[in-house]
């Protein structure tokens, strides 16, 4: 949302018909500043996807090492309940059909068993909220891309603050309530909104939410043939 608003205001400011021009001693022109804000809006969207991907990778690494402690079984699905409740009737019906057709009962039971396996593979498991929060913290502290984005956001704050001064210095042609003003107002948000968001996620456990993962995905992370309940990180001595 912030990227869209900033991109729109920056584009509008760069194409507006007003006479707003920064002074000759400015480090950059109004148009160049708007181009920087447009690029920043795009980078912000890319970084959001990048950061979420890195956090998810960190969560997967935690599941590999400690699935038994960080995962919980979600509420049983409606299909699973119906299968269990109707399993007896279904089995009897198939057994009767098998008797009529002259086929053994075991062959008839194979179909519902396969259906149970497919249903189980799609079962949703809950990743506990503290695990999601710890993955967020670890990514924030150790990922080099996050560091680059943080330093770049400080540069954007400096450029926006400079643009604010240039608009004020050219008050005869530039207005801070027009699009050129909103371009730097929204630009400040690229630092302060992530700062507030990160502080809340980092310090406030109630801000973190649990996530979901399918049993099939969990089985690809734990050693083959191992039940995820048994994958637990050994306590450090």
C-alpha positions as CSV (number, residue, x, y, z in Angstrom):
1,X,0.0,0.0,0.0
2,X,2.8,2.4,1.0
3,X,4.7,1.6,-2.2
4,X,1.6,2.3,-4.3
5,X,0.8,5.6,-2.7
6,X,4.4,6.7,-2.9
7,X,4.7,5.6,-6.5
8,X,1.6,7.4,-7.4
9,X,2.6,10.7,-5.8
10,X,6.1,10.5,-7.2
11,X,4.8,9.9,-10.7
12,X,2.3,12.7,-10.4
13,X,4.9,15.1,-9.1
14,X,7.3,14.2,-12.0
15,X,4.6,14.8,-14.6
16,X,2.7,17.7,-13.0
17,X,2.3,20.9,-15.0
18,X,3.2,23.2,-12.1
19,X,6.4,25.3,-12.1
20,X,7.9,23.7,-9.0
21,X,11.7,23.6,-9.4
22,X,14.4,23.1,-6.8
23,X,17.0,25.7,-6.4
24,X,20.2,25.5,-8.5
25,X,22.3,24.6,-5.4
26,X,20.2,21.5,-4.7
27,X,21.8,18.1,-4.8
28,X,19.1,16.8,-7.1
29,X,16.3,18.1,-9.2
30,X,12.6,17.5,-8.4
31,X,12.3,15.1,-11.3
32,X,15.3,13.0,-10.2
33,X,14.0,12.9,-6.7
34,X,10.7,11.6,-8.0
35,X,12.5,8.9,-10.1
36,X,14.3,7.8,-6.9
37,X,11.0,7.5,-5.1
38,X,9.5,5.5,-7.9
39,X,12.5,3.1,-7.8
40,X,12.3,2.9,-4.0
41,X,8.6,1.9,-4.2
42,X,9.5,-0.9,-6.6
43,X,12.4,-2.1,-4.4
44,X,10.1,-2.0,-1.3
45,X,7.7,-4.5,-2.9
46,X,10.6,-6.7,-4.0
47,X,12.1,-6.6,-0.5
48,X,8.8,-7.5,1.1
49,X,8.7,-10.7,-1.0
50,X,12.4,-11.4,-0.3
51,X,12.0,-11.0,3.5
52,X,8.9,-13.2,3.7
53,X,10.8,-15.9,1.7
54,X,13.8,-15.7,4.0
55,X,11.6,-15.9,7.1
56,X,9.8,-19.0,5.6
57,X,13.2,-20.6,4.9
58,X,14.2,-20.0,8.5
59,X,11.0,-21.6,9.7
60,X,11.7,-24.7,7.5
61,X,15.2,-25.0,9.0
62,X,13.6,-24.9,12.5
63,X,11.1,-27.6,11.5
64,X,14.0,-29.8,10.2
65,X,15.6,-29.7,13.6
66,X,12.8,-29.5,16.0
67,X,9.5,-30.4,14.3
68,X,8.2,-32.2,17.4
69,X,8.3,-29.1,19.5
70,X,7.3,-26.4,17.1
71,X,4.4,-28.0,15.3
72,X,0.8,-28.7,16.5
73,X,-1.9,-30.7,14.9
74,X,-4.7,-28.4,13.5
75,X,-8.4,-29.2,14.1
76,X,-9.4,-32.4,12.3
77,X,-10.8,-31.7,8.8
78,X,-14.4,-32.3,8.0
79,X,-13.4,-34.9,5.3
80,X,-11.3,-36.7,7.8
81,X,-14.1,-36.9,10.3
82,X,-16.6,-38.0,7.7
83,X,-14.2,-40.7,6.6
84,X,-13.7,-42.0,10.1
85,X,-17.4,-41.9,11.0
86,X,-18.4,-43.5,7.7
87,X,-15.5,-45.9,7.5
88,X,-17.4,-48.8,9.1
89,X,-20.3,-48.5,6.7
90,X,-18.1,-48.0,3.7
91,X,-16.0,-51.0,4.7
92,X,-19.1,-53.2,5.1
93,X,-20.5,-52.0,1.8
94,X,-17.3,-52.7,-0.1
95,X,-16.9,-56.1,1.6
96,X,-20.4,-57.0,0.5
97,X,-19.7,-55.8,-3.0
98,X,-16.5,-57.8,-3.0
99,X,-18.3,-61.0,-1.9
100,X,-20.8,-60.6,-4.7
101,X,-18.1,-59.9,-7.3
102,X,-16.0,-62.8,-5.9
103,X,-13.1,-60.5,-4.9
104,X,-11.3,-60.7,-1.6
105,X,-12.2,-58.1,1.0
106,X,-8.5,-56.9,1.2
107,X,-8.6,-55.7,-2.3
108,X,-11.7,-53.7,-1.5
109,X,-10.1,-52.1,1.5
110,X,-7.2,-50.8,-0.5
111,X,-9.2,-47.9,-2.0
112,X,-10.3,-46.3,1.3
113,X,-6.8,-46.8,2.7
114,X,-5.3,-44.9,-0.3
115,X,-7.9,-42.2,0.2
116,X,-6.9,-41.9,3.9
117,X,-3.2,-41.5,2.9
118,X,-4.1,-38.7,0.4
119,X,-6.2,-37.0,3.0
120,X,-3.5,-37.2,5.6
121,X,-0.9,-35.7,3.3
122,X,-3.1,-32.6,3.0
123,X,-3.6,-32.3,6.7
124,X,-2.7,-28.9,8.1
125,X,-0.2,-28.5,10.9
126,X,0.1,-25.3,12.9
127,X,3.5,-23.7,13.3
128,X,3.5,-22.1,16.7
129,X,3.6,-18.3,16.9
130,X,6.9,-18.2,19.0
131,X,8.6,-20.2,16.2
132,X,7.4,-17.6,13.6
133,X,8.6,-14.8,15.7
134,X,12.1,-16.4,16.3
135,X,12.4,-16.9,12.6
136,X,11.6,-13.2,12.0
137,X,14.2,-12.2,14.6
138,X,16.9,-14.5,13.2
139,X,16.4,-13.3,9.7
140,X,16.4,-9.6,10.8
141,X,19.7,-10.1,12.7
142,X,21.6,-12.2,10.3
143,X,20.5,-11.6,6.7
144,X,22.8,-9.4,4.7
145,X,19.9,-8.3,2.4
146,X,18.1,-6.9,5.4
147,X,21.2,-4.9,6.4
148,X,21.4,-3.4,2.9
149,X,17.7,-2.5,2.9
150,X,18.1,-0.9,6.3
151,X,21.0,1.3,5.2
152,X,19.2,2.2,2.0
153,X,16.2,3.3,4.0
154,X,18.4,5.6,6.0
155,X,19.6,7.2,2.7
156,X,16.0,7.6,1.6
157,X,15.2,9.4,4.9
158,X,18.1,11.8,4.2
159,X,17.0,12.4,0.6
160,X,13.4,13.1,1.7
161,X,14.5,15.4,4.4
162,X,16.7,17.3,1.8
163,X,13.7,17.4,-0.6
164,X,11.6,18.9,2.2
165,X,14.1,21.7,2.6
166,X,14.2,22.2,-1.2
167,X,10.4,22.5,-1.4
168,X,10.4,25.0,1.5
169,X,13.2,27.0,-0.1
170,X,11.3,27.2,-3.4
171,X,8.0,28.1,-1.7
172,X,7.1,30.6,-4.5
173,X,6.7,27.7,-6.9
174,X,6.6,24.5,-4.7
175,X,3.9,23.6,-2.1
176,X,4.4,21.0,0.5
177,X,0.6,20.2,0.3
178,X,0.9,19.4,-3.4
179,X,2.1,16.2,-4.9
180,X,5.8,17.2,-4.6
181,X,5.3,17.5,-0.8
182,X,3.4,14.2,-0.6
183,X,6.3,12.5,-2.5
184,X,8.7,13.1,0.4
185,X,6.0,12.7,3.1
186,X,5.3,9.1,1.9
187,X,9.1,8.6,1.3
188,X,9.6,9.0,5.1
189,X,7.3,6.0,5.5
190,X,9.8,3.7,3.9
191,X,11.9,3.9,7.1
192,X,9.5,4.7,9.9
193,X,6.7,2.2,9.0
194,X,9.2,-0.8,8.8
195,X,10.9,0.4,12.0
196,X,7.6,0.4,13.9
197,X,6.5,-2.9,12.3
198,X,9.9,-4.6,13.1
199,X,9.9,-3.2,16.7
200,X,6.4,-4.7,17.4
201,X,7.3,-8.1,15.9
202,X,10.6,-8.1,17.6
203,X,9.5,-7.1,21.1
204,X,5.8,-8.0,21.3
205,X,4.9,-11.8,21.4
206,X,1.2,-11.0,20.9
207,X,2.0,-9.4,17.5
208,X,3.3,-12.7,16.0
209,X,0.8,-15.1,14.5
210,X,1.0,-18.8,13.9
211,X,1.3,-20.2,10.4
212,X,0.2,-23.4,8.6
213,X,2.1,-26.0,6.8
214,X,0.8,-29.3,5.2
215,X,1.9,-32.7,6.5
216,X,3.2,-33.4,3.0
217,X,5.5,-30.4,3.2
218,X,6.7,-31.4,6.7
219,X,7.5,-34.9,5.5
220,X,9.8,-33.5,2.9
221,X,11.7,-31.7,5.6
222,X,12.2,-34.4,8.2
223,X,14.3,-37.5,7.6
224,X,12.6,-40.1,5.4
225,X,10.6,-42.7,7.3
226,X,10.7,-40.5,10.5
227,X,7.5,-39.4,12.2
228,X,7.7,-35.6,12.7
229,X,6.7,-36.0,16.3
230,X,10.0,-37.7,17.0
231,X,12.2,-34.9,15.4
232,X,13.2,-32.9,18.4
233,X,16.3,-30.8,19.0
234,X,18.6,-32.1,21.7
235,X,19.0,-29.7,24.6
236,X,22.4,-28.1,24.8
237,X,24.6,-29.4,27.6
